[in-house]
Amino acid sequence: MIREPSTIGLSFSTGDQSLVTGYSGLQSSGEGGVGFAVPTTPSPVHPPMQMTRRSVGVRASLLAGVGLAACGAGDDLPGVPRIGTSPGKVIYATWGEVGPRESEHWSLLNFEKNYTDLRIDIITALDQASYVNRLEALISSGTDPDVMRVPGQIAHNLYARGAALRLDGLVKRDGFRPDHLAPPYDVGTFKRNWYGFPRSRTASWVVFHNRAWFGRIGIADPLPTWTWNDFLGVARRLTGTAPDGGGWGTAIEPMASFPLPWFWGVGGDDIDRDGEKPQLDTPMVREALGWIMSLRETHRVAPPAGVVRDIGDFAAGRVAMWFGNADDEMTLRRIGAPDFGISPQPKGRVAQIGGYQPDVIAIGARAANPDDGWELLQFLVDPDTQRLEFEQGLWLPQSKSITDAASYRTPVAAPHDRRAAIPGALMRVRTPNLSPATGAMRRAVGEALTPFWDGRASLESVIPQAMAVATQVMAKGE
């Protein structure tokens, strides 16, 4: 059996109450261009790949697959180098609920299995907001994690502040090739230099649909080319047809949390391509926001504010269609959702453009062990690690060596057809326009629009406030 983390040096903090063993003394305080085509890789990367000693071990251990579960005291893989640049530990910072973090343990255990000179200590928090506060406290105190998972919307802010190590030198030194990473790369780059690599939430945003519910009332799976009107028509047919006589066709809460793909569908955006000027007061943005709200207020196919909270309401059969990141497939598996499928972003009046907003992993600019952190970072985006994490139910892979396989694209069970989850497989996808201030701007705009989503204010009354706060944040540039 795989040894417990404590026996090989892996520490795990399950909440936001304490820091990891061996990393004490700190307390927590309190998005590039449109680029529909694959953008040019920001910095020259030289083939062939020259694998470092530690990355050779990574491949050797992962090619052994989940067979490591049968390991014992004398079963270390022969010929695998175990000497790193320095003995000690690598600090890895991430966030998430206990279940996903336990799944991630398998990746880290595989890394530690054959490199006994290193141990991985984890800094973690249960939710993203608490994690960001903790990460900022670490960076402010000069105790940067060696490897840190970063929400994509704040990544450019960290890059611009010099809080993440520029990776170009390491990329060139080791001949690292990013071919297996899902483009576009702009979330991991800044001013055409590498600072991070996409990891987690690398799938497109999709519409989940309850296939059992659809089948019961005779609705076929949506076509990849469906439109906003098609979406509304299906939602109308579904509303009130749950087995108990209730149920809703959809919910607007997830659309409100990430409305940008709906803006793009009518030719709008929240900020200009350079990431400098807010565009929330345009007719296109008003059209998209008004249409989303009409699902509740006019068409009555979405529940009132406060009735649904998260994707658990979809799994429980209270909502028939749910807009969300395709990685939520893993959540639905864990909580035992009924049979479901996924469909791409519906086409708006102007375009059909999917949303792609991955997290990234980077190395802290003042990390104590950047070379060993680089080895861990490469390991975490390696296709074999991606495969293992997918099999462990952590998140969807991005490597084409996995996503191009027919068995991945058309599984026999839910979601049956994953092409909508793969950026570019069925339609154009893009990341939000990025700059150092866009993360803070979007959080501020979200707060300004809350009265509208809650039904306490009209759209016309909140747009000026949203523009004002967006302009203020963008003027500060951070």
Phi and psi in degrees as a GROMACS rama.xvg file:
@    title "Ramachandran Plot"
@    xaxis  label "Phi"
@    yaxis  label "Psi"
@TYPE xy
-63.3414  133.58  ILE-2
-69.5883  151.582  ARG-3
-62.5161  149.826  GLU-4
-52.1053  -38.0551  PRO-5
-64.9682  -24.5178  SER-6
-83.4741  -13.1672  THR-7
-124.555  11.4767  ILE-8
96.514  6.07979  GLY-9
-88.1114  121.134  LEU-10
-107.038  150.192  SER-11
-142.34  127.938  PHE-12
-109.962  123.867  SER-13
-91.0695  -2.63428  THR-14
-148.462  -158.729  GLY-15
-107.846  21.4821  ASP-16
-92.4964  -33.3434  GLN-17
-142.865  156.804  SER-18
-87.3523  169.476  LEU-19
-72.9903  159.753  VAL-20
-58.141  134.635  THR-21
82.8103  4.48113  GLY-22
-138.703  53.3867  TYR-23
-95.8174  175.258  SER-24
95.8219  -3.36115  GLY-25
-114.975  143.061  LEU-26
-120.414  147.674  GLN-27
-72.7749  138.824  SER-28
-92.345  139.339  SER-29
-58.8943  168.53  GLY-33
-63.3455  -55.2579  VAL-34
46.264  69.3603  GLY-35
-67.2119  -35.1549  PHE-36
-80.293  162.4  ALA-37
-64.3327  121.244  VAL-38
-74.3251  162.503  PRO-39
-67.3653  137.387  THR-40
-59.4111  131.718  THR-41
-61.8022  -37.9707  PRO-42
-131.699  153.831  SER-43
-62.4495  134.405  PRO-44
-124.862  125.496  VAL-45
-101.397  122.548  HIS-46
-80.1098  164.708  PRO-47
-80.7556  169.109  PRO-48
-67.2341  126.305  MET-49
-104.196  104.537  GLN-50
-78.2032  133.703  MET-51
-73.2414  167.466  THR-52
-58.8409  -41.4766  ARG-53
-70.4969  -36.6448  ARG-54
-70.2452  -26.7103  SER-55
-60.926  -42.115  VAL-56
-65.5731  -35.5855  GLY-57
-58.6473  -49.4846  VAL-58
-65.9509  -39.7166  ARG-59
-63.0407  -43.0625  ALA-60
-70.1248  -39.0213  SER-61
-74.7844  -31.1683  LEU-62
-66.3708  -19.9528  LEU-63
-72.2452  -15.3822  ALA-64
66.0929  -156.308  GLY-65
-72.709  -0.443747  VAL-66
-58.7186  -15.3797  GLY-67
-61.9296  -16.8544  LEU-68
-63.7909  -16.6719  ALA-69
-99.3412  14.9637  ALA-70
-71.4612  158.557  CYS-71
-142.69  -164.453  GLY-72
-67.4417  -29.3562  ALA-73
-114.549  26.339  GLY-74
-112.334  21.0718  ASP-75
-58.5853  143.867  ASP-76
-66.3481  132.431  LEU-77
-68.9773  143.9  PRO-78
76.369  6.26282  GLY-79
-88.5493  121.107  VAL-80
-66.3009  142.081  PRO-81
-124.242  10.4548  ARG-82
-101.956  119.459  ILE-83
-96.0976  -173.15  GLY-84
-71.191  -27.5839  THR-85
-161.136  138.427  SER-86
-70.7542  153.763  PRO-87
141.11  -141.721  GLY-88
-131.508  156.249  LYS-89
-112.289  127.321  VAL-90
-90.1896  121.347  ILE-91
-118.198  126.308  TYR-92
-111.075  132.426  ALA-93
-154.815  -176.896  THR-94
-147.885  166.529  TRP-95
139.604  165.951  GLY-96
-69.0083  166.86  GLU-97
-60.0689  -42.0544  VAL-98
-57.5182  -55.8106  GLY-99
-59.991  -36.9775  PRO-100
-65.3913  -35.6881  ARG-101
-65.3889  -36.0418  GLU-102
-63.986  -39.161  SER-103
-66.743  -23.7637  GLU-104
-54.4063  -36.5792  HIS-105
-62.3469  -38.1119  TRP-106
-62.9007  -46.5085  SER-107
-69.543  -35.2298  LEU-108
-63.4485  -39.2392  LEU-109
-63.5315  -38.1314  ASN-110
-64.8007  -45.7783  PHE-111
-72.9129  -25.0765  GLU-112
-50.964  -44.0683  LYS-113
-111.129  10.0693  ASN-114
-128.779  74.9416  TYR-115
-73.0575  -5.90225  THR-116
-79.018  -9.64331  ASP-117
-125.902  149.618  LEU-118
-130.409  156.014  ARG-119
-109.02  124.258  ILE-120
-106.324  139.399  ASP-121
-111.105  134.033  ILE-122
-107.354  127.136  ILE-123
-147.614  165.492  THR-124
-145.391  157.777  ALA-125
-72.4699  -28.5533  LEU-126
-132.626  162.034  ASP-127
-64.7824  -41.8798  GLN-128
-61.7996  -45.0196  ALA-129
-64.2905  -38.2034  SER-130
-63.8601  -44.9384  TYR-131
-61.0532  -40.6681  VAL-132
-60.0331  -44.0871  ASN-133
-64.9309  -44.3597  ARG-134
-60.7855  -43.0052  LEU-135
-62.2718  -37.5909  GLU-136
-64.6753  -40.7136  ALA-137
-64.8545  -45.1476  LEU-138
-65.1087  -42.0933  ILE-139
-62.4784  -33.1251  SER-140
-88.4126  0.52707  SER-141
78.9124  15.8325  GLY-142
-112.939  57.5698  THR-143
-59.9926  140.695  ASP-144
-61.9691  152.147  PRO-145
-66.9104  -43.8403  ASP-146
-130.516  132.724  VAL-147
-134.511  132.653  MET-148
-82.4865  134.125  ARG-149
-128.572  129.597  VAL-150
-57.61  133.543  PRO-151
-55.5563  -33.0163  GLY-152
-71.5486  -16.7583  GLN-153
-111.224  1.6384  ILE-154
-60.2656  -45.7494  ALA-155
-64.4709  -29.1194  HIS-156
-64.4552  -43.9645  ASN-157
-64.7414  -40.5027  LEU-158
-62.5662  -46.7337  TYR-159
-64.5903  -31.8655  ALA-160
-80.8206  -4.52272  ARG-161
74.8325  23.2806  GLY-162
-89.5919  -6.5109  ALA-163
-122.655  142.507  ALA-164
-72.1143  131.756  LEU-165
-68.0572  130.092  ARG-166
-98.3061  -4.6349  LEU-167
-57.1758  -41.702  ASP-168
-62.0033  -41.2275  GLY-169
-69.947  -39.0192  LEU-170
-59.6146  -46.0922  VAL-171
-69.8303  -41.9663  LYS-172
-58.4845  -43.6678  ARG-173
-99.3315  4.16766  ASP-174
61.1652  32.9759  GLY-175
-67.712  131.841  PHE-176
-110.893  130.115  ARG-177
-90.1014  16.5305  PRO-178
-55.2518  -32.7069  ASP-179
-83.8702  -3.7896  HIS-180
-86.844  141.798  LEU-181
-75.6906  122.041  ALA-182
-77.1597  164.079  PRO-183
-74.0523  154.286  PRO-184
-94.2776  0.486013  TYR-185
-61.6192  -24.2786  ASP-186
-69.8544  -22.4065  VAL-187
-103.325  5.36089  GLY-188
-127.859  158.583  THR-189
-150.635  124.456  PHE-190
52.1455  43.1054  LYS-191
63.9983  27.7105  ARG-192
-123.868  148.781  ASN-193
-80.4699  133.488  TRP-194
-129.38  -18.3931  TYR-195
-163.718  170.62  GLY-196
-125.902  143.955  PHE-197
-60.8641  135.036  PRO-198
-156.517  121.758  ARG-199
78.0355  145.401  SER-200
56.4178  31.9837  ARG-201
-86.3871  1.39248  THR-202
-88.6345  162.492  ALA-203
-71.0766  158.268  SER-204
-78.0963  138.642  TRP-205
-137.251  176.752  VAL-206
-109.231  115.184  VAL-207
-79.4576  140.236  PHE-208
-133.895  141.851  HIS-209
-77.7485  101.475  ASN-210
-67.4856  -31.8598  ARG-211
-65.1223  -42.0041  ALA-212
-66.5253  -45.4701  TRP-213
-57.0523  -48.5228  PHE-214
-64.5937  -34.5439  GLY-215
-63.7785  -32.7985  ARG-216
-109.198  11.3582  ILE-217
80.3536  33.5239  GLY-218
-105.371  128.352  ILE-219
-76.7713  161.574  ALA-220
-56.4621  138.712  ASP-221
-58.77  144.854  PRO-222
-74.1701  151.553  LEU-223
-58.9461  -23.2766  PRO-224
-95.9543  16.6344  THR-225
-64.7295  162.46  TRP-226
-118.615  174.014  THR-227
-56.8685  -40.974  TRP-228
-65.3564  -38.7803  ASN-229
-61.5299  -44.7501  ASP-230
-57.736  -47.3573  PHE-231
-63.5269  -42.7447  LEU-232
-61.0757  -42.2205  GLY-233
-65.4283  -43.1355  VAL-234
-60.216  -37.1434  ALA-235
-63.5091  -44.4613  ARG-236
-65.6538  -30.4336  ARG-237
-83.1637  -32.469  LEU-238
-60.548  128.301  THR-239
82.0433  10.3087  GLY-240
-113.492  15.564  THR-241
-65.075  160.981  ALA-242
-54.1748  -28.4988  PRO-243
-88.4201  5.03443  ASP-244
88.9182  -1.64385  GLY-245
-110.304  -142.932  GLY-246
92.1088  154.056  GLY-247
-123.683  148.262  TRP-248
-66.2377  -37.7386  GLY-249
-157.644  -174.656  THR-250
-141.931  145.008  ALA-251
-92.9861  -10.5642  ILE-252
-56.0713  -47.9738  GLU-253
-68.4726  -29.2206  PRO-254
-67.4898  -38.3179  MET-255
-66.2511  -31.2106  ALA-256
-75.4369  -24.1475  SER-257
-147.469  74.1798  PHE-258
-83.0679  -3.86192  PRO-259
-57.89  -43.8285  LEU-260
-60.3912  -27.7024  PRO-261
-74.9709  -35.1649  TRP-262
-60.7836  -47.1264  PHE-263
-61.8723  -30.7436  TRP-264
-64.4214  -23.1871  GLY-265
-112.768  16.4891  VAL-266
85.0259  13.9604  GLY-267
-104.566  179.615  GLY-268
-163.631  161.913  ASP-269
-86.617  -16.7355  ASP-270
-154.569  156.401  ILE-271
-70.1429  169.298  ASP-272
-61.3587  -31.1447  ARG-273
-78.9259  -2.97752  ASP-274
68.3593  35.6438  GLY-275
-122.093  -34.8468  GLU-276
-121.251  121.096  LYS-277
-62.154  147.414  PRO-278
-130.811  33.396  GLN-279
-74.4234  -17.0612  LEU-280
-96.2202  20.626  ASP-281
-84.9493  156.154  THR-282
-58.1892  -33.371  PRO-283
-66.9925  -43.0672  MET-284
-65.5994  -42.2796  VAL-285
-59.7364  -40.8946  ARG-286
-61.3058  -45.7208  GLU-287
-66.9873  -46.0671  ALA-288
-63.4045  -40.9928  LEU-289
-64.855  -37.9181  GLY-290
-67.4699  -42.2429  TRP-291
-59.987  -47.261  ILE-292
-65.5042  -28.8802  MET-293
-64.1378  -24.0729  SER-294
-60.3829  -32.4268  LEU-295
-91.4951  -52.6558  ARG-296
-81.1424  -33.4938  GLU-297
-101.53  -52.1905  THR-298
-89.6057  -16.4571  HIS-299
58.0397  37.4097  ARG-300
-103.587  -0.633064  VAL-301
-127.179  145.147  ALA-302
-70.5034  160.764  PRO-303
-62.5102  166.334  PRO-304
-59.2002  138.725  ALA-305
87.3781  -4.3024  GLY-306
-82.0267  -41.8281  VAL-307
-113.359  153.324  VAL-308
-119.939  -43.049  ARG-309
-156.071  -170.788  ASP-310
-66.6292  -13.7008  ILE-311
-61.0012  -29.84  GLY-312
-68.6488  -32.241  ASP-313
-68.1486  -45.2691  PHE-314
-62.9675  -32.0037  ALA-315
-81.343  -2.57648  ALA-316
82.5166  19.3014  GLY-317
-89.7724  -22.2433  ARG-318
-132.189  133.013  VAL-319
-88.8545  -26.5952  ALA-320
-132.106  136.265  MET-321
-136.169  124.625  TRP-322
-85.4547  126.653  PHE-323
-171.914  174.606  GLY-324
-70.2749  139.785  ASN-325
-61.5177  -21.457  ALA-326
-60.9974  -18.236  ASP-327
-63.4221  -11.1708  ASP-328
-51.6329  -40.2377  GLU-329
-65.1658  -40.1996  MET-330
-62.7281  -43.5829  THR-331
-63.2507  -35.0549  LEU-332
-64.5295  -44.7973  ARG-333
-64.8641  -34.7737  ARG-334
-97.6283  7.76109  ILE-335
71.5536  47.6477  GLY-336
-70.4302  154.265  ALA-337
-67.9223  173.5  PRO-338
-53.8384  131.168  ASP-339
-140.045  160.62  PHE-340
-130.927  174.146  GLY-341
-130.683  148.401  ILE-342
-134.034  154.646  SER-343
-73.7915  169.346  PRO-344
-49.5928  125.634  GLN-345
-63.2127  151.768  PRO-346
-76.7398  129.729  LYS-347
-85.4108  -169.011  GLY-348
-62.2558  -28.1677  ARG-349
-109.249  -42.3079  VAL-350
-155.384  164.485  ALA-351
-118.636  102.647  GLN-352
-132.519  122.935  ILE-353
-86.1412  158.514  GLY-354
-97.8089  142.705  GLY-355
-141.846  115.78  TYR-356
-142.652  70.96  GLN-357
-76.0566  160.483  PRO-358
-80.9242  168.651  ASP-359
-131.929  163.585  VAL-360
-118.727  140.394  ILE-361
-143.402  171.871  ALA-362
-107.342  132.812  ILE-363
-60.7361  139.313  GLY-364
-60.8285  -31.7659  ALA-365
-112.477  31.8724  ARG-366
-61.796  143.287  ALA-367
-71.9354  -30.1721  ALA-368
-131.339  66.9019  ASN-369
-65.0718  -34.0785  PRO-370
-67.4993  -44.3613  ASP-371
-69.1526  -33.6496  ASP-372
-61.4488  -38.3186  GLY-373
-62.797  -38.9365  TRP-374
-64.5459  -42.5955  GLU-375
-65.8324  -40.7453  LEU-376
-60.7631  -45.421  LEU-377
-61.6288  -40.7483  GLN-378
-60.0079  -41.7844  PHE-379
-70.9816  -19.6984  LEU-380
-106.845  3.0511  VAL-381
-62.5257  139.716  ASP-382
-54.4299  -36.091  PRO-383
-68.4961  -36.0948  ASP-384
-66.383  -42.1248  THR-385
-58.1669  -41.9152  GLN-386
-63.7302  -44.3515  ARG-387
-62.9389  -43.8962  LEU-388
-66.9962  -35.1126  GLU-389
-64.5163  -44.6044  PHE-390
-65.1568  -28.8059  GLU-391
-84.1579  -0.717808  GLN-392
77.9393  26.4214  GLY-393
-83.59  -59.434  LEU-394
-161.486  170.533  TRP-395
-74.9809  149.702  LEU-396
-80.1137  166.85  PRO-397
-123.129  -13.1573  GLN-398
-65.9034  132.197  SER-399
-62.8902  -27.3021  LYS-400
-63.0372  -19.3468  SER-401
-102.615  -49.0849  ILE-402
-73.1169  -17.7712  THR-403
-82.797  -11.8254  ASP-404
-72.5794  138.219  ALA-405
-60.2177  -36.1776  ALA-406
-65.5818  -27.9875  SER-407
-80.8645  -44.8902  TYR-408
-68.43  -35.95  ARG-409
-128.919  71.8639  THR-410
-69.7307  159.029  PRO-411
-75.7499  -21.8854  VAL-412
-110.006  -177.839  ALA-413
-55.135  136.359  ALA-414
-93.6935  10.9144  PRO-415
75.0012  -40.0452  HIS-416
-143.458  109.007  ASP-417
-93.8802  6.88454  ARG-418
-59.497  -33.5874  ARG-419
-64.415  -23.1272  ALA-420
-83.0981  -16.7692  ALA-421
-93.1211  116.546  ILE-422
-53.3634  122.297  PRO-423
86.8239  -5.78041  GLY-424
-71.1807  -38.5421  ALA-425
-113.983  -24.0286  LEU-426
-162.036  171.834  MET-427
-69.1394  141.781  ARG-428
-132.204  157.033  VAL-429
-152.586  158.267  ARG-430
-88.6239  159.539  THR-431
-61.783  153.529  PRO-432
-59.4943  135.601  ASN-433
-119.832  145.868  LEU-434
-161.505  170.183  SER-435
-57.7984  -23.9414  PRO-436
-102.186  -4.35812  ALA-437
-69.0538  -32.2167  THR-438
-62.0943  -49.696  GLY-439
-65.2811  -36.8825  ALA-440
-62.5204  -44.1336  MET-441
-69.8764  -33.1036  ARG-442
-65.44  -42.54  ARG-443
-65.7983  -40.6197  ALA-444
-65.3381  -40.0078  VAL-445
-58.3539  -41.0491  GLY-446
-67.387  -38.8913  GLU-447
-66.678  -30.6889  ALA-448
-86.6566  -8.52743  LEU-449
-55.759  -44.6962  THR-450
-58.0835  -33.3174  PRO-451
-67.3419  -48.6866  PHE-452
-65.236  -29.9616  TRP-453
-81.2524  -5.17142  ASP-454
81.3993  15.8183  GLY-455
-98.5241  -6.81993  ARG-456
-152.071  152.786  ALA-457
-80.3976  161.5  SER-458
-61.6598  -43.4491  LEU-459
-65.0434  -25.6366  GLU-460
-81.9164  -26.3862  SER-461
-93.1719  -22.6452  VAL-462
-59.1499  -47.4352  ILE-463
-59.6371  -39.2801  PRO-464
-65.1568  -42.0099  GLN-465
-62.2971  -42.1862  ALA-466
-64.2213  -39.2688  MET-467
-64.6031  -46.9287  ALA-468
-69.9236  -36.3305  VAL-469
-63.7813  -43.5801  ALA-470
-64.0435  -40.4876  THR-471
-63.6394  -46.1937  GLN-472
-65.5548  -43.8488  VAL-473
-64.9698  -32.6256  MET-474
-65.7782  -32.3881  ALA-475
-72.3145  -26.8238  LYS-476
73.7466  21.8372  GLY-477
